[in-house]
Amino acid sequence: MGLLGSYRNPEIQSRLRRLSEKLDRLAASSAATRPTAREDRRLRGGLVPSAIKRVLQEAEGPLRARDIHAEVESLVGQPVPMSSVKNWLAKQVRAGGRLARFGRGKYRLVA
C-alpha cells in the first residue's frame, strides 16, 4: 500500500484528527501562558547606566550608592543588582569622566 492508500485508512485518519486537535489545544494553551513583552522585560544593555545617569543628573548633591540603587530600581520598575550599579559607578570614576567620588560611597556628576 502506497502513501495515498494509507491516508484512506480509517484508523490513520482518526489518529491524524486526534493529533491535529491535540496540537491545536497545545498551541492555544501555550499562547495563553506565554508572558507578554512587558512581563518578560529583562534588563537590557544600557538600561541601568542610563537610569544611573538620570538619577545623578537630577540629584542636587552627592548621593550614596545605595540611594542611587534605590532610585534606579524605581525608575526601571524592577529589581536591579546592586553590583551592577556599584560596578558602573566604579568604572566611570576610574575612567575620569564626568563622575566624581566624594568620600566613601558618595558620587556626583561634575561639569
Helices and strands as residue ranges (DSSP letters): H 3-7, H 10-33, H 47-58, E 63-64, H 65-76, H 82-95, E 99-101, E 106-109
